[in-house]
């Protein structure tokens, strides 16, 4: 019981410290509450100018859906990026002060999950004002998964490129291209598009929006993708903290 209570206290302390660090930056709150409506509305408005006959679904609805997935992926990705950059600076010292590395790692993941949950909730609410969403709860859960998925990718990018500005620019490019390919806005016949993170989650989210059954193959592929990313992040994080913030 004492061990369990200590673990709970350590997780609580670590997560609360991360949240306070997030709230101390007003730009973070601005991104969280302003970016979703701006991006989703803009994507929907821009694509609504395209002719209806050029796409299987309404261009405006497709744009709003694409914008929703972009926001759900990008914001947690940036949080994940900052989590690893912070880990380079602090987690090795925290470990020496008595915080187990596995607790610190779980705290970082919890921060990504919380940001994914908040972003997904705001995004799905905004999307319902732009188009009909037949399975709101399912769609919201998929957006949370998308956030965690890209949060992990942000953590990996932070390990390779430990600079806030450069890492954020890479994430903007990656998420934008990924969603353009997944949604069909950028048409290509290459099978390599299936290797991009949003390929399967986009199919699942589109099915939820339209009220269709989720394809089992897409669901399994998305989960396996997530497991692979989680394993990769765990290995990278361990190397970062064990070597004092230097990735070998």
N, C-alpha and C positions, 0 to 999 in steps of 0.2 A: 504493500500500500504506500509506504514512504517513497519507494522508487517511482511508482506511478504518479504520486502527487508532485514529486520533484520534476519529473518530465513535463507534466502539465504546466507547472509554474514556468519552466524554462521556455516552453513553446509560447505561453502567454506573454512573457516578457519580450521575447524575440519578435513576435508578431506586432505587439503594441508599439515597440520601438520603430519597426518598419512603417507602421501606419502614421506615427507621429512625424517621421521623416518625410513621408509623402504629403501630409497635410501642411507641412511648413512651407511647401512650394506652391504658391497660388496658381502657377501655370498648370500644375497637375489637375487641380480642380476645374480650371477653365477647359482643359482638354476633355475631361470626363463628362462634363455637362453641356459643353457647347459643341464639341466636335461631332458627336453622333447626329444631332438634328441637322447641322450644316452639311455634313458629308452625304447623309442619306437623301436629304432633300435635293442637294445639288446633283447627285448621280441620277436621281429619278427625273429631274427637270431636263438635264442635258440629253439623256437618252430618249425622252418623250418626244423630242423633235424628229426622231428617225421615223421612217414610214412603217406602218403597222405590218405590212406584208413582208418585210425583210426578216422578221423573227417569228418564231413559233408562239411566243408569249408577248404580252404588251411590253413595248420598249420602256415605258415609264416604270412598270412594275419590275422589269428586269434590272433597270438601273437602281431602283430603291433597294432591291435585294442584294445587288453587288455592293452598294454603299454600306449596307448593314454588315455584310461579311468583312468588308475592309476595316470598318471601325472595330468590330469585335476582335479582329486579329491584330490590328496595329497597336492599339493602346496597351493591351497586356504584353505585347512584344517589347514595347519600350520599357515597361515596368521590369520585365525579365532581363533586358539589357542592363538597366540600372542596378538590378539585384546582383548581377555577377561583378559589375564594376565595383560596387560596394563591397562585395565579398573579397575582392583583391586587396582592398584597403583595410578591412576590419576583421574578417572572420578568423584569420590566423591568430590575431591578438585575443579575440573573444575565446577561442579554443584554449589558449594558454591560461585564460582567466577562469576556466572551469566549464565552459559551455561545450558539450560534446559536438563533434563535427556533424554527426547525423541529425542532431536537433537543429543545428544551424541550417542545414540543407533543407529540412522539412519546413522550417520557418520561411525560407526563401520561396519554396513552392507554395506555401499558404498565401504569401503575399501575391503571387501570380494568380492563384485561384480566386482570391477576394476581388482583385482588379478585374478578372474575367467575369465574375458573377455580376459585379456592378455595371460593367460595360455592356454585357449581354442584356441585362434587365432594361437599361435605358434604350438600347438599340432596338430591341423587339417592340417596345412601346412606341417608339418613333415610327417604326415600320408599319405598325397597324394603322397609323394615321395616313399612310400613303397607299396602302393596298390591303386586300383581304388576306389575313393569315389564318388558315383553317385549323392549324394545330399550334397554338401559341406556346403552350408549355413545352412541347417537343422541340419546337423551333428554338425556344430559349435555352434549353439544355444543349442543343447542338452548338449554339453560339458560345456557351460556356466552354464546351470542348474545344472549339476553334480558338478561343482566347488562351486556354491552357496550352494548346498545341503551339501557337505562335509565341506564347510566353517562353516556352522551352527553347524555341528557335532564337528568340532574343537573348536568352542566356548563353547559347552557343556562340552567337555573334559577339557578345560581350567578352567572351573568353579569347576570341581571335582578334577582335578590334576593340580594345578597352577605352574607347573615347565616345562620350555621349553624342556629340554632333555627328561625327562620321558614322557611328553605329545607327543612329536614328535615320540618317539619309539612306543607308543601305536597306533598312527595314521598310521605308516608304517605297523604294523601288521594288523590292521583293514582293511585298504584299500587293501592290498595285498590279504588277505583272501577273502574279499568281491568280488573283481574282479575275483579271481580264481573260486569262486563258481558261479558267474553270467555268466562267459564265458563258463563254462563247463570244464575248464582245471582240476578242482578238482571235480570229479563226485560224486554226492550224490542223493539219492532218497527222502531226507527229504523235506517236504513242508515248513520247517522253513526257508529255503533259501530265500523265498519270503519276509521275514521280513528284509532282509539286504538292505541297502540303494541303492546299484547299481543294484539290480535285474531288476527292471522295466526300469531304464534309459539305462541299457546295451541292453535290447531288442530294445528300441527305436533307440539307436545309431547304432546297427547292421543293423536295417531296413534302416536307412538313408544311411549307407555305401553301402548296396546292392541295393539301389534304390527301396525298397519295401514301401508300404503304412504303416504309423505308426498305430499300434493297439490302438484303442480308450481306451480299458481297461487298457493297460499299461500306456497310457498318463494320464488318470484320477488318477490311483493309484500313479504315480510319483508325480503329483501335490499335492494330499492329503498328501503324505509323507512330502513334502516340507512345507506345511501349518502347519502340526503338529510340525515339527522341529522349524519353525519360532516362533510359539506360545511358545514352551518350552524355547527357547533362550530368548525371551522377558521377561518371568517370572523370569528366572534365573538371567538375567542381572539386572532387577529391584531389586531383593533381594541383589545382590552383591553391587550395588551402594548405596542403602538405608541403608545398614548395614556397610558401611565403608570398603567394600572389604572382608567381611566375610560371606560366604554362610551358612545360618542356616540349 
